[in-house]
């Protein structure tokens, strides 16, 4: 009971960008699902609904066109919405860098569309030191970055974030603020978690 808990369920493009769907396309109501989830959780679960945040930006490239994930821009808007609930007061300027312009994800593979490409951006904090060590429990590897640039030479370029999914990852930073965060996640969080690294001394990530 002494821990601060937040439950975040990420709406996908079918809900947020429903105006781009073909007429009559059958779509499950994620709004109903989110309301059902919120009604079933105790107040201590700290339910956070990102729907309004994402809907506010649904004319921007917050989801990939060829993949089921949100883009790093979408993750950034979610991060900004979560800063207050998480108590992250320090305002940091983030600068995007495009690392590839020829990403084709799962939607491209499933549909057979081969002439549409996405860009992948990574965001770096401006004017601050952001040093950390990333430890992968399953491979026993340690790196000084959350990005796997070799993934950009593979088909699944989204794995540039952490090299894909791992059962347990620990990030230890140079921050001396005794703040520790545990994240239970799916792959949507892979491009979101880098925004958290300047704020915590330790982040434990469980897939």
N, C-alpha and C positions, 0 to 999 in steps of 0.2 A: 504493500500500500504506500510505501514511502517513495516509490519510483514514479517518475513522470512518463506516462505512456501515451502514444499517439497512434491511431489506426488510420492508414491512408490507402484508399482503394482508387486506382487510377482509371478514369474513364477512357475508352479508346476512341479512335477516329469515327467509328460507325455511329457513335452517340454525339460526339462534339461537332463533327463535320457531316451531319446527316443530310444537309442540303446538297451534298455532292454525290449522294447515292442515286442509282438508277430509280426511276419511278416505280413504286410498288415493291421495291426490294424488301424482303422480310427481315426485320431487325428486332431483336429482343430489346425490351425497354430497360436500359441500364439505369435510368432514373428510378424506376420502380425497384430494381435490384439494390441500388444504393440506399434508398429509403428503408428497404427491408433490413439491410445490414445494420443501419444506424439504429433502427428500432430494437434490434436484438442484442445490441451491445450495451454493457453497463456504462455509466458516465465516466467511470475511471479508465475506460478504454480510449478516451480522447479522440472520438471520431472526427476526422477532417474531410470535408467534401470539397474536392478540387474542381467540381463541375463548372461553377461560375467563373473561376479563374480561366479555365481552358476555353469556355464559351466566349469569354471576352476577347480572346486572341484567335478565334477560329478561322479568321481570314489570313492568318500568317502560317508559315511553314512549321507548325508545331507537331505534325506527324509526317513520317515519310510517305511518299507516294507508292513506293515499291516494297514497303516493309510494314509489319504490324506494330512496330514500336513508335513511341513518340521520338521526336528529334531532341537534340541537346537544347534547342531553344525552348521547346515545350517543357523539358525538365527544369530549365532555368526559371520559367514563370512559376512552376510548381514550387521550386525552392524559395522564391521570393514570397509566395503565399504562406509557406510553412515557417519562415523565419520568426514571426511573432509567436506562434504556438510553441516553437522550440526554444524561444528565448535567445535567439541569435541577434544581438543588438548591433554589433559592429557592421557598418555598411561597407562592403567591398565592391570595387569596380571589377567586372569580369570582361575580358576581351576574347572574342571568338576567333578561332583560327580554323580555316577549312583544311582538312587533311586528305580528303579525296572528293572527287566529283563524279565518280563512276560506280557508286554503290547500287546494287540491285539486291533486294532482300527477299523475304519469304513470299510476299504477295506476287512479286515478279516470277518467282519459281513456280508458284501454284497456278498462275494464270497463263503462263507462256508468253506474256508480253516482254519483249526483249529490247525495245527501243526507248525505254524510259529509264532515267538515271536520277539518283539522289546525291546530294552532298552530305558529308559528315563533318561536323564541327566539334572541336574541343575548346573548352573555355579555360583561360588561365587568369588567376587573380593579378591585379595590377598593383605595383608599388608595395608589395609585402613579401616577406620570406615565407615560403610554404613548403617546408622540407618534411619528409616523412619516409617511412619504410613500410612496404606492403609485403605481408607474409602469407603464403598460400599453404594451407594445411595439407591439402591432398598431394601436392607435388614437392613440398618442403623448399620451395623457391622463395627468394626474397628479392625485391626490386625497389628502386627509389622513385617509381612512377606508377600511376594507375593505368597507364596507356601501354598497349602492346602494339607498337608501330608495325611489326612484322605481319600483323593481321590484315593490314591494308593491301597485302599482296595475295590474299586468299579470297575465296568467294564470299565468305561471311565477314564482311568488313566491319559489321557492328561489334565484332569481338575485339576491336581496338580498345574497347573499355574492359579492362581487367583480363583480357584474353578469353572472355566468355564467362560462363557460369562455373563457380566453384562452391563446394559444400561449405567451406569455412575460410574466410579471409580476415586478417587482422591488420589494421592500419595504425601505426604508432607514429605520432608527430613530435615536433620539438616544442609544442605548446605545453606550458607548465600550469594548466588551469584545472587539473583534476576532473575534467569533464570527459565522461565515457558514454558512448552511444552504442547500443546494440540494434542492428537492423535485420529484421526478417523480411526477405525480399523475393521478387521474381526478377526477370531480366530487364524489366523497365527501369529498375533502380540502378543499373550499371552505369548509365550516363548521368544519373542524378547524384550519386554519392560523392563524386569529385568536388561538388560545391560545398560539401560539409567539412572537407579536410582542414581549412584554416581555423575552424571553430572548436575542434575537439582535441584532447590529448590522445584519446584512443577510440577507434571505431571497430566494432566487431560485426562482421557481416555473415549472415547465415542464409544460404539459399534453400 
